Structure formats: structure tokens, C-alpha cells
């Protein structure tokens, strides 16, 4: 409480008289002459109290006493606040230190967990690698076993096939020899009998001729006599003559009337059921066919849409979807979708159109665009007749227009005749809306030449490209079995097959015929069959097959050269390729 006495008002030390030490009290320790200690009040110095009382009085008398007391109180509070702030800072530092320790512990724990995770991942990867290796080893072993079994099965099948072919050839040779011996024996026996009985045969012929001549003469004489007597009696009877003339007159009138009525009825039936002149081929039965084959329609059954058609897997899946959609559309009496099929010639467009109609249970009709232009003014009438005839089909009609770009060309840029333009307009009028009576299928090698209105009527476009390696091999095997192997094993034709690996030969031919269409490959089969027929013994050898393949490849290259030359001329004339 030194501030109470005014020490720190102006200076930091007490007055001089206060700094002078007081003399020790009598009897205090260390005081002169004091030998014994006194009681507890013997050492009390009252000068301090006196000074305090004096200072209190001075302070009370001062006019700044209250301000000094308030200032002292504020200084004390300030000191307490500073002390509290330092305590808070210390607590904050302690808490921060604790947080840092917790953070360090968390980082250490995360590092530990990361290392454990890495170790677990490494262990799992190693175990997975071992499992994959074991699985790969098992797969390789299983594949090796499967390949070995497959090889053994193929060898067994090849041996059986070779034995079967050898047996068939041996049977054919024996049958051929027996047939030749029988024919030779019969010919010799017949010749011997004819030589021995030549005189008797000549006499029999002479007698038969004389008898026939006598019979003819007598028949003529008898007929003349009967006719003469009847004519004489007819002329002499006037009633019979009148009745005969009236009967002949009525007969002539009836024949004339019947002929006219038959003509009218025939024209009506032909308009309803007869095949139009633009239709080249149809499965729809006509009047003449109905009379000749009344049960033909009853025997027809739906067929697979891709039977005998070899296409790429993607294209095969797409056209199969089209076939299923068309069949369900017919069964539910919905609206048919028009299809455009484009691609190089001979890629199966026409064949698929026929199969699509048979698979869907519909009739089909095939017309070509090249037949429209020569009709001139009659083209419009013929076109309307085609669609009228198609609308009368109770089963639904698939109208296939081959080479459609021949008359469905652009009206704005192409130079076409007025008659062809009118025919095109009639076609557009009849196909303006989808129908539940007929389905339109167009085929073209140059679809870019179509009029835009034709493109607007197309619902789906399908590209039939050239066959790939796998498709060519399937085609070669198909036509080899159809034209060569089938007739050779049937034994009904003069065709035999030499011994060689047929499967490997078909694979080699498929590799060599790159760029060929399905039609060209089918012609190869016909060429192989013709080569066997042209040989002396009717045996088709491997060399003959290779020779025909070489010729086909040369012809295909020549056709491609002509096509390039034609394209070059087109560039020179109009500045752009066809």
C-alpha cells in the first residue's frame, strides 16, 4: 500500500526523512544495551503508522484524492487484465500445442494406415497374380486338351469322309461297268436276233403294208357311199334343209356372242388377276397357273429369310430384324416400311427380296427400271396398273424394283423425257403414303441419282457390300457342294471328283477371289461343273478347278479396268467422277 502514502506520485522513492532508518528500540536485538528479547509488541515501530496517518490526512485534504484513488483502481484492474490476457494466451498456446500434437498423431496414424494399405494391396496383387497365373495355366492346359481332341476328331472325320468317298466312287465304277456290260450284251443280242430274223421281218412288214392299203381303200369307198346317200336324202327333204339353215344361223350368233362375252370377262379378270406388263416375275398365282396348278398355293410354306443368302454378321442381323418386322407387320395388318438396298451387282439384293416375301407370307413381284422408259406414253397407264394390281393382293405384295435409278432420276437436273417424267410423277403419286397392301423395295447401284422425293419415301436404307473373306469361304463351300460335290455323290450325273483336300481348296479359293461378288462366285461353281462335263472321263481335278479360278480372276480384273476407264471418261466430260 505504498501508493497510499504518496511515494509514487512524483518520484519513485520515499522522502528523505522516511529513508533514514529508525534507531533500534530499547531492548531490541542488536540494540545497544539490550540483552534479552521483549514481548511481541516490544519491537513495534509506531513511526510507520504516524507517517501513514499523516499521508492519509494530506490525501484527504488534496482535491485530487478521488481521481488518484480511481486511477490507482484502474491501474490495478489493468494489471489484472494484462495478467488474465497472459493467462489466456498461455491457455491458447497450450491448446494449440495440444492440437499440433493431435495433428501430428493423426498424420502418423495416416502414414501408418497408408503403409498398411500399400502392403495389403501389394499382398493382394501378388495373390491375384498367382491366381491369374494358375488360371492361365489351367486354361492353356484345357485349350491344349481341346485342340488335341478337336484334331483327333477332325482326323477321324476326314478318314471317314475319305472312306465314304472311296466307297461311293467304287460303287459308281462298279455300277457304270455293270451298266456298260448290260447295254453291250443287250445290243449284241438284239443285233444277232435281227440278223437271224431279217427275212421274216421284211415279210411281216410287206404283209402289214398290203393289209393297211386294202383297209384304207375300203374305208374310203364306204365313207363315200354313205356320204353320197345322206347328202342326196338331205337335199330332197325341204324341212330338214330349213332346220339345218336355222340351226347354223343360231349357232353362228351364239358363237359370236360367246366370243364377245368371253373377251369382256377375260379383260376384266386380266385387269384384276392378270400380271401387268411391267412385272417380269411374280409369286402371285395368275389365272392360267390357277387352272394348271390348283393346289400350288396350298403347298407353299413360309421360308427362312436368309436361307441360301450369305451375308456379313452385322448385315445378316439387320436384314433378319427387317424380315421379322415385316412378318409381324403383315400378321398385325400394319403399314409396311419402304426399303432401299444399294451396293455392287451380285451381292444378294434380289435374292433377299424374294426370301423376305416368302418368309413374311407375302407375294412378290419383280420389275426393272429399264422397262419403263421404252413404254413412252403408255408408262403412266402401266404404272397405275401395277399399283392397282398390287392393291388387290389379299396376302400383301412386296414390289421389288431392280435398277430403280433407271427411271427414278432427279427431275430438276437430269435430262429426261416428258413421258418418263410423267411416269415418275405417277409413281410418286401412288407411293405418297405408306400402305398396308404392298411394300416397296428399291435396289440400285447408284442411289445418289434418285430424285429427292424418292429419298423422302424411303424408310430404311441397307448397304449390301462385297463379301469378306469369311463370307467368300462360305459362298465357295455352298456352291462347291451344290454344283460339284452333290452331283458327284448322287451318282445320277456324269461327274466325278478327284481326291484332294476339299476344305483347304475352298479356303484357298476364298483368299484368291477378293473383290468378287456372290454372283461371280456362283458362276465359278457352274464353271467347275462344266469343266467336269467337258472332260473325257468326267473327273474334276484340282488343276481344272485352279484353271477356272484363274480365268475368273482375270475376267474380274478386266471388268474393273473397264469400270475405271468409264469413270475416267466421266471425269473428263463433266469434271467429277460418277
PyMOL commands that set and color helices and strands:
alter all, ss='L'
color gray80, all
select helices_A, chain A and resi 2-5+16-19+47-61+65-196+198-236+238-273+287-292+296-299+313-331+349-360+370-373+378-391+404-406+418-430+447-449+452-456+469-490+502-512+518-534+542-574
alter helices_A, ss='H'
color red, helices_A
select strands_A, chain A and resi 281-282+339-342+363-368+397-402+438-444+460-463+496-497+539-540
alter strands_A, ss='S'
color yellow, strands_A
deselect
rebuild
show_as cartoon
